[in-house]
Amino acid sequence: MPKAGEGFSFFGFDSTKMPRRRRWGRTPCQNHFALDVWGIWRLNFVMALYLVVRHPQNPHQTFENRWENDELLTSIQTTIEIANLCTEARAQNQWVYIHRCGYNGVEPKIKPKICCAVHVADVEEAGGWIIVNFTDQTRLVNSTPSEPPPNEGDNSYDGSPRT
């Protein structure tokens, strides 16, 4: 396991050349919080990874995602940054929460929601794409996203775990 600031390779991509996802905290002498990268900081905070995906009925998809139904996600096609976050979540056996965006192309309009919680089954490279497969999909009922919503273009964020 790399320490904060150390580079490592994932699917042949050298992380020292990749943009780092940083979270600032207190120094180690202040309540044992520290600056870490690539999701390792979640060990020090009670935080969870939220992945932002488009509604399956939206015809303008950035990536090809596989859904069991409109609420349970089985796999995503994604970026190296998200693959690294998912690899870290898998190593820590953490729940990952799926933020399904709203969709205005149907009536009634579909509001955004946290549709399910998943465990990462594996992260693989297939045909030049990175695929993250999920297991233990659990539907979340009446789970509205926290405010403020993610910015347009965000594909993940950190938040409090759901119960």
C-alpha positions in Angstrom: 0.0 0.0 0.0 1.5 3.3 -1.0 1.9 6.1 1.5 0.6 9.6 0.9 2.6 11.2 -1.9 4.1 8.0 -3.2 3.4 7.0 -6.8 2.2 3.7 -7.9 1.1 2.1 -11.2 -2.4 1.0 -12.0 -3.1 -0.7 -15.4 0.2 0.7 -16.6 -0.7 4.3 -15.8 1.9 6.0 -13.6 0.1 7.9 -10.8 2.9 10.4 -10.4 1.8 11.9 -13.7 -1.9 11.8 -12.7 -3.7 14.6 -10.9 -3.9 13.9 -7.2 -7.2 14.0 -5.3 -6.3 15.8 -2.0 -8.2 16.3 1.2 -6.8 18.6 3.8 -7.1 17.8 7.5 -5.3 18.6 10.7 -1.7 17.7 11.4 -1.1 14.2 12.9 -0.7 15.7 16.4 -4.3 17.2 16.2 -6.7 14.3 16.7 -4.8 12.0 14.4 -6.0 13.6 11.2 -3.6 13.9 8.2 -3.4 14.8 4.6 -3.6 11.7 2.4 -4.3 11.0 -1.3 -6.3 8.6 -3.5 -8.9 8.0 -0.8 -6.5 6.7 1.9 -7.6 9.7 4.1 -11.0 7.9 4.6 -9.1 5.7 7.2 -8.8 8.8 9.4 -12.3 10.3 8.7 -15.7 8.8 8.8 -16.4 9.5 5.1 -17.7 7.5 2.2 -17.2 7.5 -1.6 -20.1 8.6 -3.7 -20.0 7.9 -7.5 -22.1 10.2 -9.7 -23.8 8.4 -12.7 -26.3 9.6 -15.2 -29.9 8.2 -15.1 -30.1 5.1 -17.3 -33.0 6.6 -19.3 -30.8 9.6 -20.2 -29.8 9.1 -23.9 -26.7 11.3 -23.4 -24.4 8.9 -21.5 -20.7 9.7 -21.0 -19.8 6.1 -20.1 -21.5 2.7 -20.6 -22.9 1.6 -17.3 -24.8 -1.6 -16.6 -27.9 -1.5 -14.5 -30.0 -4.4 -13.0 -32.9 -2.0 -13.0 -33.3 1.8 -12.6 -32.0 1.6 -9.0 -29.3 -1.1 -8.8 -26.0 -0.6 -10.7 -23.9 -3.6 -11.6 -20.9 -2.1 -13.3 -19.5 1.2 -14.7 -17.0 2.2 -17.3 -14.9 4.9 -15.8 -11.7 6.9 -15.5 -8.4 6.0 -13.9 -9.1 8.3 -11.0 -12.4 6.6 -10.2 -10.8 3.2 -10.7 -8.2 4.1 -8.1 -10.8 5.2 -5.6 -12.8 2.1 -6.2 -9.7 -0.1 -5.7 -9.1 1.6 -2.4 -12.7 1.2 -1.3 -12.4 -2.5 -2.2 -9.2 -2.9 -0.2 -11.0 -1.4 2.8 -14.3 -3.3 2.2 -16.1 0.0 2.2 -19.6 0.7 0.9 -19.7 2.9 -2.1 -22.8 5.0 -2.7 -24.3 5.6 -6.1 -25.6 9.1 -6.8 -28.0 8.7 -9.7 -28.6 12.1 -11.4 -32.0 13.3 -12.2 -33.5 13.3 -15.7 -35.9 15.8 -17.1 -36.6 14.0 -20.4 -39.6 12.2 -19.1 -42.8 13.1 -17.2 -42.9 13.2 -14.3 -39.3 14.5 -14.0 -37.0 12.2 -12.2 -35.2 13.7 -9.2 -31.6 12.8 -8.3 -31.1 10.3 -5.5 -28.7 8.0 -3.8 -30.2 4.9 -5.4 -28.0 2.2 -3.9 -25.0 1.1 -1.9 -22.5 -1.3 -3.4 -19.3 -3.1 -2.7 -16.6 -3.1 -5.4 -16.2 -6.7 -6.7 -13.3 -6.0 -9.0 -11.6 -3.4 -11.2 -10.5 -4.6 -14.6 -9.2 -3.3 -18.0 -11.2 -4.6 -21.0 -10.6 -3.4 -24.5 -8.8 -0.2 -23.4 -11.6 0.7 -21.0 -11.6 0.5 -17.2 -14.6 -1.4 -15.8 -15.6 -1.5 -12.2 -17.9 -4.4 -11.2 -20.1 -4.2 -8.1 -21.6 -6.7 -5.8 -23.9 -6.7 -2.8 -26.1 -4.0 -4.4 -28.5 -2.7 -1.7 -31.4 -0.4 -2.7 -31.7 2.7 -0.6 -35.3 4.0 -0.1 -36.0 7.7 0.1 -32.3 8.6 0.1 -32.0 12.2 -1.2 -28.5 13.5 -2.0 -26.9 15.9 0.4 -26.6 19.6 -0.4 -25.0 21.1 -2.2 -25.3 18.8 -5.3 -22.1 17.8 -7.1 -20.9 20.3 -9.8 -21.6 19.5 -13.4 -18.8 17.2 -14.6 -18.0 15.8 -11.2 -18.0 12.0 -11.2 -17.4 11.4 -7.5 -17.5 13.2 -4.1 -17.1 12.3 -0.5 -19.8 12.4 2.1 -21.2 10.9 5.3 -22.0 7.2 5.1 -25.8 6.3 4.9 -27.4 4.1 7.5 
